[in-house]
Each structure stands twice: as C-alpha cells, then as structure tokens.
Amino acid sequence: MHYVWRHRLWSSPSMMTVDGRRVSVIDPGQPNSGSGPDFFNAKVRIDGELWAGNVEIHVRASDWYRHGHHTDPAYDSVILHVVDADDAPVERPVSGGRIPQVRMPCVADFATRYSRLVESATTELPCATAIAGMSPLYIADWISSLVHERIIGKSERISELLHRFNGDWEETAYVTLARALGRGVNGQAMEQLALATPLRFLRKHSDSTVALEAILFGQAGMLENDMLSDPYYSTLKREYEFYRVKFGLRQPCAIVWRTAGMRPQSFPYRRVALLAAMTAGGFSMLSRLLDAETVDGIMDVFGVELSPYWQTRFSFSDAPGRRTSPLGRGAIQSLVINVAAPLIYTFGTVARTPSGDELQDRALALLEQLPAESNSIVSLFASAGLKCRDALTSQALIELRRAYCEPRKCLYCRIGHRLLSLRACRRETCQ
C-alpha cells in the first residue's frame, strides 16, 4: 500500500472519502523511514479545500488504535487516513476531530507478484520476458540515468580520495589506477597496497625499476618466501629491507591476494609489476589524460612495457617462458572505462566551470566511443533482448545488475516498477 500510494498507482484519478467527499491527491508526500506518520508534507484537495500535512496508511482503519496513534501527538498533523478496510473512524489525538479516511483497495496478488520478482533477481533476470515488449525510449531513458548514476558513484569515491590526499590529484589517480589493475577480484588488495605505499616515495626512485619493484612487491607481502632461490627475487628482498627502513614503510594489514580461477595475465604478481611500470619515469597520469585529444591517445597513457624479468613470467616461481604483452587491448579499454573516464569526469565536477561541464561530457563521450564490455552481465541482458553496443550501455547494465537486481531493489528499478504498476489497485473507485 505504501508503494501504491507513493507512486500514485491507484486505478482512479480521484478518490472518495468514506463519508462521500471527493479527494484529489496533489502531492502524496515524502516517505518517512523513521517514527511518525508514513508520509510527510502531502497535499490533497478534499471537496475543493486544500489540505497540507501528513498521511498515515493502514490495512485496517482500526490499526490506528492498535498501534497507539490515538495517544501519540506526532499523529495530530495527519490530514488523510488511507486504508484497505474501513472498520473504524479515527480522530486526532490532541486537537480532536475526525480524520478524513479513504479506501485504497489493492489487488490481492500484488505482494505475491512482487515476491516472485525479487526472490529470483539475484540469480536470474525475472523481468527478461517483459523487457523486449517495453518502449525503446523508456529503456533508453533508464539506461541514460543508470550510466550517470554509475559514473557519479565512481566520482564520489575519487572525491573521497582527493579529500584524503589534500587535493593531490596524481596521488588520487595512482590509488584509482591500482584498484582498477586488481580487476575486481584483487581490487581491494591493490588499493590497500597503494594506500600503504605513498606515491611520493616511489617518485624519489622513479628512475630505478629495481627500486620501484622492491618497494611495491615488499609492501604487497610477496617477498617473504625464504625457499625461493631466484637471484632477482633475492635482490628485490634485499632492496626492500633498505627502503622499508629509509621511508619507515609498514605493510598493509590483512591483505589477501587471490589467484584461484584467474588467467595468468591477471595474477597479482603481474599486476603489481604493472603498477611499478606505470610509476616509472615519474607519475603524471591525470595531466596526460587531460592532454590526450583522442581515444587512442588516452589508451596510450596505459601502454607500458614491463621490466625484462616480468615479460616472460607471471610469478616468482615461474621459469622463463615466451614473451607476453603486458596488457591486451581489452584490458587497456577496461582501464579507460574505470580510471580515465571517472578521473576526467571528477576533475570536471570539481572545476565547476563551463570547461568542467565539457570535461564531464567528454568523459561520457569517451565511454560511448569504446566497445561494450564482454561479461556475464552484458550477456544476461543480451539474452533478454537488451543489446549493448558500447561501453556507455554496458556500464549502465552493470549498474542495473549490481545496484538493483542483486540487492533485490526491483521496486526502485524502472523496469520492475513498470511491471508491478500494471495491476496494483483493484479496478474500482477508491473510496
């Protein structure tokens, strides 16, 4: 009933109070998640007279007394009592006087249909059959909202880092890059590593690959195997002890690296080596991203060469193999999506100038120029007829799945709302 009232899903445009007065809802009010009436600041017109105040909703009118509202002063401002069963009149607890009451009968199976929708939302797509029949304009509008929601969420995370680093954009970019290199599975661990290894220390030795790798691998806890006899490993271990003392470094606590089910190119050793390569020669990622004029130019920012040792290995225990590229085109495109676009968008947000608006538009246009990501979420929606042509759309679908389907927030999803709103009230005048 709260959902029906909030979204105006009753079947008739006008209601009648139980004593025969016509009611028009101008504003259903704001939902109240705390104590007190269910909706604040509603506006209704009763027989031509405008009322402003709060709305209370009950299945049975007598619940007003069962819940103790008749003795609670917080309910003296209720202007309308919305019920399914009119089994008792109600009065204000302080000022007295009968409160106007209307019946809003909901379909009996509404809750059942809602339960069917959300119970399987985490494992499948229960709305799949309905998506194909929805208006393309309706879907496109929802996709547009979702992509903004996703990039704003990423922007807020970056803004928190920027505040933490007192406005240092490059330090912020460094931590953002580290998290993205972890690719979800090791994203948290890579972020922990970057936060525990300040960029200013790496900059002091950006001309030395050995120093950069020693510091990062040591901080990652990857130089603690005394059984390895690899000469380069021993060198890094010895160098790390020197820099640990020099900079007063402390390893991050409880850092966990995962390798199960991963391709060798995504092993954490390889990702730490990539982070070292991207800090070599000085780190000025944000300025390079802002200076790049094309998508290819932005992708070039992430094009680095690994040190000779890591060009033929995926971990310290590997024997040298054939040379492999550090990052494929798809992996670089992923960094553009998860690092470049959010950083540019956030820089534009903080700027708050016409040029800042242009940077926000540029970040979104960047996503539009990249091909769609290939993952299980995109495939799931594609099977339902929702085709994905670019990264802008795939980011929207990821947001839809992560923020709405998996948390079972179908009531807040426009697709779920459309399905549930088709038959929410019984087809009779609310009275």
Disulfide bonds with the S-S distance in Angstrom:
none
